[in-house]
Amino acid sequence: MEYPERFSNLPAYAFPRLRSLLDPVEPGGEPLAMTIGEPQHPFPDWVGDILSASLSGFGNYPPNDGSPELLAAISGWLQRRYSVTVTPDRVMALNGTREGLYNAAMALCRESKAGKQPVVLTPNPFYQVYAVAALSVGAEPVFVPATGESGHLPDFAGLDSETLDRTAIAYICSPANPQGAIASREYWAALLALAEKHDFRIFADECYSEIYRDAPPPGILESVADTGTDPERVVVFHSLSKRSNLPGLRSGFVASGPENIRRIRQLRAYAGAPLPLPLQRVAERVWSDETHVDENRALYREKYALADDILGGVPGYQGPEAGFFLWLPVADSEAAALKLWSETGVRVLPGKYLSRPGTAGDPGDGFIRVAMVAPKQDVQRGLTRIRACLYDRA
C-alpha cells in the first residue's frame, strides 16, 4: 500500500522529540516543566456558572460558524480592541486557532502561482502548523529567518522577486512565538504593501496579543484600516487560550474579508468541528469581559520583572516585549535542555525543535524556549536554576 510522500521528511512534533531526548534520563532535581505554553493562571470564576446554565445545549448540534451572539461578541471585541469595524459576517468561530491556521490554507491557497508551485512563507522559528499546512496544500514552504538581526520578525521583503511572485500565503505571528517580538504599525504597513505588490495573502496569528509589558501590540487590522487595504488580503486569528487562560475551551476565531470567510465556512461545513453550544455561550461572555484579562496581564508583568532581575546580566538576554516565553541564548539547544534536566530537573524546549536549518544555519539551535506560565514562585525557582546551571558556570 502506498502513502503520500509530502509528509515523509516531516520531523516529529516538538514535544515527542523532547520526550525522546529527556525521558531516558533521570532528573537532577524536583521536576519543573517550563516547556509547553499552557496557561496556569486562573480563568474567570463565573465560567462554571455559565457552562452549568447552558448544559442543555449539548443536546443540539452547534451552529457551524458560531452562534449569532458569539459572532457579535467577537465583532464587538475587535471594535473595542483595535477601533475597527468587522461585521459578524466577516468572522467565524474556531475550535481552537490551530484548526483555523491549518484549514484556512486548505480553503484559500492557490493551486499554482506565477505558473509554478505556490510558496507559503513562514517565520523561522515558527509554530509547526504553518509548515504542515503548506505541505498539505501542495505548496513549497519557505522558512524565513526571524533572528536578532531582523528584530526577531521575518524579513519577507528581503526575499527574491521570483519567490515573492510565487507566494500565495505568508504566515506571521505577532507577538511572536517564541521570541515575544511585536510587529509595529510600520512593519504591518510594509508587509501589506509587499503583499499588494506580489499578490499574496497574509495569515496573521495574533494569539498572544493580550499579554504584553506596556502598550497593546498593534494588530494588522488597524493597518488594513489605515492603508485602505482590501480586507481579503488579510486573514487574522485570535484565541481565548492565552488571553483568558482557557486552553481547554478550544475557542478562537478567524476574521477576514467576506469572500475569504465564505470559503472558509464552506470548508468547515464539510471538514470542521464546530464548538459545542455550551462552550460558545462561555466564549461569548469571555470575549465581552476585560477585567479578568487585565488581572492576567498583571501577573505576567510580574514575571517579566522576575526574568529581568534574575537573567538581566546574562550576555545576550533580551526580555520579551510580549507573550509568555523567554528565548534564551545557549551554545547548543539540545545540549542545554539535557543539561538542565539532568542537573536541575527543569524541563525546557530546545529552540531547534521550533525551526529548520537554512543556508545560514539553524536560527533556533542557539536558544532554548522557556514558558513562564506556572505560578510566580515556580517561575522564580525555575529561572534561578537556569541561571545557576547554564550561565553562572560559563
GITA-V947449 format. One record per run of one state. SS is the DSSP state (hx for helix, st for strand, lp for the rest). FROM is the first residue (numbers start at 1). TO is the last residue. If there is no record, write none. Layout:
ss = <SS:SS>
from = <FROM:FROM>
to = <TO:TO>
This chain:
ss = <lp:hx:lp:st:lp:hx:lp:hx:lp:hx:lp:hx:st:lp:hx:lp:st:lp:st:lp:st:lp:hx:lp:st:lp:hx:lp:hx:lp:hx:st:lp:hx:lp:st:lp:st:lp:hx:lp:hx:st:hx:lp:hx:lp:st:lp:hx:lp:hx:lp:hx:lp:st:lp:st:lp:hx:lp:st:lp:st:hx:lp:st:lp:st:lp:st:lp:hx:lp>
from = <1:14:23:32:34:47:54:55:60:68:83:88:91:95:97:109:113:114:116:117:119:125:129:137:140:146:148:151:156:159:161:167:174:185:199:201:206:212:213:220:228:231:234:240:244:247:250:252:256:258:272:277:288:291:312:322:323:325:330:333:345:346:348:349:351:355:357:359:361:363:367:372:376:392>
to = <13:22:31:33:46:53:54:59:67:82:87:90:94:96:108:112:113:115:116:118:124:128:136:139:145:147:150:155:158:160:166:173:184:198:200:205:211:212:219:227:230:233:239:243:246:249:251:255:257:271:276:287:290:311:321:322:324:329:332:344:345:347:348:350:354:356:358:360:362:366:371:375:391:394>
